[in-house]
C-alpha cells in the first residue's frame, strides 16, 4: 500500500490591512508587515486614474509596462483577488485627488 500524505489547510491569517485615504499627485507609501494577497484595491475617484506599484518600484504615471511595473487603475476601477506578497504599496495620481480603499490579508 503506498504511503499517504495529508496536507492541512494553512492556518487562518491573524493580520489584515485596511486603508482608506485621498491620494493626490504626491506618492503615498503604505508599509505593511505580512500581506500575501490584495483582496481589493479600489480607485473611488470617478475622473482620474490611480497608479499603483509594490515594494521598491516608484509609483509613477510615466513608467511603461513590463515585469512588476506600475499598474494603472482607471477611474472607478478595482483590482480584486491579487495574490502577491508585498512589503509596501505605493499610490499616486497624475492629476486631481480621490479616495482609494485597500484590503489586504
TIRO-2110 file (N, C-alpha, C; in Angstrom, 1 decimal):
// TIRO-2110
0.9, -1.2, 0.0, N, 1, A
0.0, 0.0, 0.0, CA, 1, A
0.9, 1.2, 0.0, C, 1, A
0.7, 2.2, -0.9, N, 2, A
1.5, 3.4, -0.9, CA, 2, A
1.3, 4.3, 0.3, C, 2, A
2.4, 5.0, 0.6, N, 3, A
2.3, 6.0, 1.7, CA, 3, A
1.3, 7.1, 1.3, C, 3, A
0.7, 7.7, 2.3, N, 4, A
-0.3, 8.8, 2.0, CA, 4, A
0.2, 10.0, 2.7, C, 4, A
0.1, 11.1, 2.0, N, 5, A
0.4, 12.4, 2.5, CA, 5, A
-0.9, 13.2, 2.6, C, 5, A
-1.1, 13.8, 3.8, N, 6, A
-2.3, 14.6, 4.0, CA, 6, A
-1.8, 16.0, 4.3, C, 6, A
-2.3, 16.9, 3.5, N, 7, A
-1.9, 18.3, 3.6, CA, 7, A
-3.0, 19.1, 4.4, C, 7, A
-2.6, 19.7, 5.4, N, 8, A
-3.6, 20.5, 6.2, CA, 8, A
-3.7, 21.9, 5.5, C, 8, A
-4.9, 22.5, 5.6, N, 9, A
-5.0, 23.9, 5.1, CA, 9, A
-4.1, 24.8, 5.9, C, 9, A
-3.7, 25.9, 5.3, N, 10, A
-2.9, 26.9, 6.1, CA, 10, A
-3.7, 27.5, 7.2, C, 10, A
-3.0, 27.8, 8.3, N, 11, A
-3.7, 28.5, 9.4, CA, 11, A
-4.3, 29.8, 8.9, C, 11, A
-5.4, 30.2, 9.6, N, 12, A
-6.0, 31.4, 9.2, CA, 12, A
-5.1, 32.6, 9.5, C, 12, A
-5.3, 33.6, 8.6, N, 13, A
-4.5, 34.8, 8.8, CA, 13, A
-4.9, 35.5, 10.1, C, 13, A
-3.9, 36.1, 10.8, N, 14, A
-4.3, 36.8, 12.0, CA, 14, A
-4.1, 38.3, 11.8, C, 14, A
-3.6, 38.8, 10.7, N, 15, A
-3.4, 40.2, 10.4, CA, 15, A
-4.1, 40.6, 9.1, C, 15, A
-4.5, 41.8, 9.0, N, 16, A
-5.1, 42.3, 7.8, CA, 16, A
-4.7, 43.8, 7.7, C, 16, A
-4.9, 44.4, 6.5, N, 17, A
-4.6, 45.8, 6.3, CA, 17, A
-5.9, 46.4, 5.7, C, 17, A
-6.4, 47.5, 6.2, N, 18, A
-7.4, 48.3, 5.6, CA, 18, A
-6.9, 49.7, 5.5, C, 18, A
-7.0, 50.3, 4.4, N, 19, A
-6.6, 51.7, 4.2, CA, 19, A
-7.6, 52.4, 3.4, C, 19, A
-7.9, 53.6, 3.8, N, 20, A
-8.8, 54.5, 3.0, CA, 20, A
-8.3, 55.9, 3.2, C, 20, A
-7.9, 56.5, 2.0, N, 21, A
-7.3, 57.8, 2.1, CA, 21, A
-7.5, 58.5, 0.7, C, 21, A
-7.4, 59.8, 0.7, N, 22, A
-7.4, 60.5, -0.5, CA, 22, A
-6.0, 60.6, -1.0, C, 22, A
-5.8, 60.2, -2.3, N, 23, A
-4.5, 60.2, -2.9, CA, 23, A
-4.4, 61.3, -3.9, C, 23, A
-3.3, 62.0, -3.9, N, 24, A
-3.1, 63.2, -4.8, CA, 24, A
-1.9, 62.9, -5.8, C, 24, A
-1.3, 63.9, -6.2, N, 25, A
-0.1, 63.8, -7.2, CA, 25, A
1.2, 63.6, -6.4, C, 25, A
1.1, 63.5, -5.1, N, 26, A
2.3, 63.1, -4.3, CA, 26, A
2.2, 61.7, -3.9, C, 26, A
3.3, 60.9, -4.1, N, 27, A
3.3, 59.5, -3.9, CA, 27, A
3.1, 59.2, -2.4, C, 27, A
2.1, 58.3, -2.1, N, 28, A
1.8, 57.8, -0.8, CA, 28, A
2.4, 56.4, -0.7, C, 28, A
3.1, 56.1, 0.4, N, 29, A
3.6, 54.7, 0.6, CA, 29, A
3.0, 54.1, 1.9, C, 29, A
2.4, 53.0, 1.7, N, 30, A
1.8, 52.2, 2.8, CA, 30, A
2.7, 51.0, 3.1, C, 30, A
3.4, 51.1, 4.2, N, 31, A
4.3, 50.0, 4.6, CA, 31, A
3.5, 48.9, 5.3, C, 31, A
3.7, 47.7, 5.0, N, 32, A
2.9, 46.6, 5.6, CA, 32, A
3.9, 45.5, 6.1, C, 32, A
3.4, 44.6, 7.0, N, 33, A
4.3, 43.6, 7.6, CA, 33, A
4.2, 42.3, 6.8, C, 33, A
3.1, 41.7, 6.7, N, 34, A
3.0, 40.4, 6.0, CA, 34, A
1.7, 40.3, 5.2, C, 34, A
1.6, 41.0, 4.1, N, 35, A
0.4, 40.9, 3.3, CA, 35, A
0.7, 39.9, 2.1, C, 35, A
-0.1, 38.9, 2.0, N, 36, A
0.1, 37.9, 0.9, CA, 36, A
-0.9, 38.0, -0.2, C, 36, A
-1.9, 38.9, 0.0, N, 37, A
-3.0, 39.0, -1.1, CA, 37, A
-3.7, 40.3, -0.9, C, 37, A
-3.9, 41.0, -2.0, N, 38, A
-4.8, 42.2, -2.0, CA, 38, A
-6.2, 41.6, -2.3, C, 38, A
-7.1, 41.8, -1.4, N, 39, A
-8.5, 41.4, -1.6, CA, 39, A
-9.1, 42.3, -2.5, C, 39, A
-9.0, 43.6, -2.3, N, 40, A
-9.4, 44.6, -3.2, CA, 40, A
-8.6, 45.9, -3.1, C, 40, A
-8.4, 46.6, -4.2, N, 41, A
-7.8, 47.9, -4.2, CA, 41, A
-8.6, 48.7, -5.2, C, 41, A
-9.4, 49.7, -4.6, N, 42, A
-10.4, 50.4, -5.4, CA, 42, A
-10.0, 51.9, -5.6, C, 42, A
-10.1, 52.3, -6.8, N, 43, A
-10.0, 53.7, -7.2, CA, 43, A
-11.4, 54.3, -7.2, C, 43, A
-11.7, 55.0, -6.1, N, 44, A
-13.0, 55.6, -5.9, CA, 44, A
-13.2, 56.9, -6.7, C, 44, A
-12.2, 57.4, -7.2, N, 45, A
-12.3, 58.7, -8.0, CA, 45, A
-13.0, 58.4, -9.3, C, 45, A
-13.9, 59.2, -9.7, N, 46, A
-14.7, 59.0, -10.9, CA, 46, A
-14.1, 59.7, -12.1, C, 46, A
-13.0, 60.4, -11.9, N, 47, A
-12.4, 61.2, -13.0, CA, 47, A
-10.9, 60.8, -13.3, C, 47, A
-10.1, 60.6, -12.3, N, 48, A
-8.7, 60.4, -12.5, CA, 48, A
-8.2, 59.0, -12.3, C, 48, A
-7.2, 58.6, -13.1, N, 49, A
-6.5, 57.3, -12.9, CA, 49, A
-5.7, 57.3, -11.6, C, 49, A
-5.5, 56.1, -11.1, N, 50, A
-4.6, 55.8, -10.0, CA, 50, A
-3.5, 54.9, -10.4, C, 50, A
-2.3, 55.2, -10.0, N, 51, A
-1.1, 54.4, -10.4, CA, 51, A
-0.6, 53.7, -9.2, C, 51, A
-0.4, 52.4, -9.2, N, 52, A
-0.1, 51.5, -8.1, CA, 52, A
1.1, 50.8, -8.4, C, 52, A
2.0, 50.7, -7.4, N, 53, A
3.2, 49.8, -7.5, CA, 53, A
3.4, 49.2, -6.2, C, 53, A
4.3, 48.2, -6.1, N, 54, A
4.6, 47.5, -4.9, CA, 54, A
6.1, 47.4, -4.6, C, 54, A
6.3, 47.4, -3.3, N, 55, A
7.7, 47.3, -2.8, CA, 55, A
8.6, 48.5, -3.2, C, 55, A
9.7, 48.3, -3.9, N, 56, A
10.6, 49.4, -4.2, CA, 56, A
10.4, 50.1, -5.5, C, 56, A
9.4, 49.7, -6.3, N, 57, A
9.1, 50.3, -7.6, CA, 57, A
8.3, 51.6, -7.3, C, 57, A
8.9, 52.7, -7.8, N, 58, A
8.2, 54.0, -7.6, CA, 58, A
6.8, 54.0, -8.4, C, 58, A
5.8, 54.6, -7.8, N, 59, A
4.5, 54.7, -8.4, CA, 59, A
4.5, 55.9, -9.3, C, 59, A
4.8, 55.8, -10.6, N, 60, A
5.0, 56.9, -11.4, CA, 60, A
4.0, 56.8, -12.6, C, 60, A
3.3, 57.8, -12.9, N, 61, A
2.4, 57.8, -14.1, CA, 61, A
3.1, 57.7, -15.4, C, 61, A
4.4, 57.9, -15.4, N, 62, A
5.2, 57.9, -16.7, CA, 62, A
5.9, 56.6, -17.0, C, 62, A
5.9, 55.6, -16.1, N, 63, A
6.5, 54.3, -16.3, CA, 63, A
5.7, 53.4, -17.2, C, 63, A
6.3, 52.9, -18.2, N, 64, A
5.5, 52.0, -19.1, CA, 64, A
5.3, 50.6, -18.5, C, 64, A
4.8, 49.7, -19.3, N, 65, A
4.5, 48.3, -18.8, CA, 65, A
5.8, 47.5, -18.7, C, 65, A
5.6, 46.3, -18.2, N, 66, A
6.7, 45.3, -18.1, CA, 66, A
6.6, 44.6, -16.8, C, 66, A
7.5, 43.7, -16.5, N, 67, A
7.5, 42.8, -15.3, CA, 67, A
7.5, 43.7, -14.1, C, 67, A
6.6, 43.4, -13.2, N, 68, A
6.5, 44.2, -11.9, CA, 68, A
6.4, 45.7, -12.1, C, 68, A
5.8, 46.1, -13.2, N, 69, A
5.7, 47.5, -13.5, CA, 69, A
4.5, 48.1, -12.8, C, 69, A
4.3, 49.4, -12.9, N, 70, A
3.2, 50.2, -12.3, CA, 70, A
1.9, 49.7, -12.9, C, 70, A
0.9, 49.6, -12.1, N, 71, A
-0.5, 49.2, -12.6, CA, 71, A
-1.3, 50.5, -12.6, C, 71, A
-2.0, 50.7, -13.7, N, 72, A
-2.9, 51.9, -13.8, CA, 72, A
-4.3, 51.4, -13.6, C, 72, A
-5.0, 52.0, -12.6, N, 73, A
-6.4, 51.7, -12.4, CA, 73, A
-7.2, 52.9, -12.9, C, 73, A
-8.0, 52.8, -13.9, N, 74, A
-8.8, 53.9, -14.4, CA, 74, A
-9.8, 54.3, -13.4, C, 74, A
-10.4, 55.5, -13.6, N, 75, A
-11.4, 56.0, -12.7, CA, 75, A
-12.5, 54.9, -12.4, C, 75, A
-12.8, 54.7, -11.1, N, 76, A
-13.8, 53.7, -10.8, CA, 76, A
-13.4, 52.2, -10.8, C, 76, A
-12.2, 51.9, -11.3, N, 77, A
-11.8, 50.5, -11.4, CA, 77, A
-11.3, 49.9, -10.1, C, 77, A
-11.4, 48.6, -10.0, N, 78, A
-10.9, 47.9, -8.8, CA, 78, A
-10.1, 46.7, -9.2, C, 78, A
-9.0, 46.5, -8.5, N, 79, A
-8.2, 45.3, -8.6, CA, 79, A
-8.6, 44.3, -7.5, C, 79, A
-9.0, 43.1, -7.9, N, 80, A
-9.6, 42.1, -7.0, CA, 80, A
-8.7, 40.9, -6.9, C, 80, A
-8.7, 40.3, -5.7, N, 81, A
-8.1, 38.9, -5.5, CA, 81, A
-6.7, 38.8, -6.2, C, 81, A
-5.8, 39.7, -5.8, N, 82, A
-4.5, 39.7, -6.4, CA, 82, A
-3.5, 39.1, -5.4, C, 82, A
-3.1, 37.8, -5.7, N, 83, A
-2.2, 37.1, -4.8, CA, 83, A
-0.7, 37.5, -5.0, C, 83, A
-0.2, 38.3, -4.1, N, 84, A
1.1, 38.8, -4.3, CA, 84, A
1.7, 39.2, -2.9, C, 84, A
2.8, 38.6, -2.5, N, 85, A
3.4, 39.0, -1.2, CA, 85, A
4.0, 40.4, -1.4, C, 85, A
3.8, 41.3, -0.5, N, 86, A
4.3, 42.7, -0.6, CA, 86, A
4.8, 43.2, 0.7, C, 86, A
5.7, 44.2, 0.7, N, 87, A
6.1, 44.9, 1.9, CA, 87, A
5.6, 46.3, 1.9, C, 87, A
5.2, 46.9, 0.7, N, 88, A
4.7, 48.2, 0.7, CA, 88, A
3.8, 48.4, -0.6, C, 88, A
2.9, 49.3, -0.5, N, 89, A
2.0, 49.7, -1.6, CA, 89, A
2.3, 51.2, -1.9, C, 89, A
2.5, 51.5, -3.1, N, 90, A
2.8, 52.9, -3.5, CA, 90, A
1.7, 53.4, -4.4, C, 90, A
1.2, 54.6, -4.1, N, 91, A
0.0, 55.1, -4.8, CA, 91, A
0.2, 56.6, -5.2, C, 91, A
-0.2, 56.9, -6.4, N, 92, A
-0.1, 58.3, -6.9, CA, 92, A
-1.1, 58.5, -8.0, C, 92, A
-1.4, 59.8, -8.3, N, 93, A
-2.2, 60.2, -9.4, CA, 93, A
-1.5, 61.1, -10.3, C, 93, A
-1.8, 61.2, -11.5, N, 94, A
-1.1, 62.2, -12.4, CA, 94, A
-1.8, 63.5, -12.3, C, 94, A
-3.1, 63.5, -11.9, N, 95, A
-3.8, 64.8, -11.7, CA, 95, A
-4.9, 64.6, -10.7, C, 95, A
-5.4, 65.6, -10.0, N, 96, A
-6.5, 65.6, -9.1, CA, 96, A
-6.2, 64.8, -7.8, C, 96, A
-7.3, 64.5, -7.2, N, 97, A
-7.3, 63.7, -6.0, CA, 97, A
-8.5, 62.9, -5.8, C, 97, A
-8.5, 61.8, -5.1, N, 98, A
-9.6, 61.0, -4.9, CA, 98, A
-9.3, 59.8, -3.9, C, 98, A
-10.4, 59.3, -3.4, N, 99, A
-10.2, 58.2, -2.4, CA, 99, A
-9.8, 56.9, -3.0, C, 99, A
-9.0, 56.2, -2.2, N, 100, A
-8.6, 54.8, -2.5, CA, 100, A
-8.9, 54.0, -1.3, C, 100, A
-9.4, 52.7, -1.5, N, 101, A
-9.6, 51.8, -0.5, CA, 101, A
-8.8, 50.5, -0.8, C, 101, A
-8.1, 50.0, 0.3, N, 102, A
-7.3, 48.8, 0.1, CA, 102, A
-7.7, 47.8, 1.2, C, 102, A
-7.9, 46.5, 0.9, N, 103, A
-8.0, 45.5, 1.9, CA, 103, A
-7.0, 44.4, 1.5, C, 103, A
-6.1, 44.1, 2.4, N, 104, A
-5.1, 43.0, 2.2, CA, 104, A
-5.0, 42.1, 3.3, C, 104, A
-4.7, 40.8, 3.0, N, 105, A
-4.5, 39.8, 4.1, CA, 105, A
-3.2, 39.1, 3.8, C, 105, A
END
